[in-house]
Each structure stands twice: as C-alpha cells, then as structure tokens.
Amino acid sequence: MLGPILPMVGKSRRQETPAADVRIAADPDVLTAATEQNDRMSGRRRVDVVAVAGAMLTVMSAVVYIWLIRDQGDQPLAWVLGVMLCGAALAGYGARITSPQRRTALLFAGVLLTGLGVLALLSIGAPIIAAGVLCLISGARTRPVGGT
C-alpha cells in the first residue's frame, strides 16, 4: 500500500513538470498578476503617496484659482490652467510605481509647477510651489529607468 506513495517522497511538483513552469514564467500576464498579489500580501504600495499629494494639491489649487478669478469678475487664464492641469496629470501618472517614465514625468511636473508657483507667488503661488516640491521630491526618490 505504501509503494505508490514512496516514489513521490522528496519530489515536488516543480520537479515533475518543468515545461509547465517555463510556460507560466514566460507569460507576462501571469507574472504581473503574481507580482501584484505578492505586493498586496507583503504590504508594498502600488502608488507613491507623495506624488498623489502633489497631484491633489495641484487640482485643489486649480479649483481655488478658478473660484478666485471668477469672484473678481475676470476669466481664468487658459495657459495657467493648462500648466496646472498638465502638472497634475503628470504627477498622477508618476504616482503609479510601475509607470515606465515615472521619474521623468514627476521631475517635469515639479519644474512646471514650481515655475508657475514662482510666477503666481503673490496670489496662489505658495500651494503650487508646495505641489511642485512634492513632485520633485517624489521624482528624486525614484530610481532611474536604467535601474542604478
């Protein structure tokens, strides 16, 4: 009765079917799903909280800018809104840890927002500068694409 069980002692499933493991390892969808599950189980974040804070601060600053300018009876400048929304979009893209050009997007968003904040320093520039600095910090903490 123990005869059929004894040949299995010391063998794992991986030793029995190496071809199946190679097929699974070659499938990028399986690897991505396994990586995401591993990240969730280990507690790693899939988003950068600092970059999310920079994006949210930029969007809130844009809303306040529109409200302030309309309250004064003027129209918001399209280029200012364009720079703010572009910075928020780049920060949102860079907030995802797995984004391919994350560092470039965050550094570019930081430069755009910090520059705009300096120009608008006498009105709503302080929160825009803060959002830009958050993006620059997050981009500086990110490893370059080369992996060094």
MOZI-V206669 format. One record per run of one state. SS is the DSSP state (hx for helix, st for strand, lp for the rest). FROM is the first residue (numbers start at 1). TO is the last residue. Records with the same first field share a line. If there is no record, write none. Layout:
BEGIN
SS: FROM-TO, FROM-TO
END
This chain:
BEGIN
lp: 1-2, 7-12, 17-17, 27-27, 43-46, 48-48, 72-77, 97-101, 120-124, 142-148
hx: 3-6, 13-16, 18-26, 28-42, 49-71, 78-95, 102-119, 125-141
st: 47-47, 96-96
END
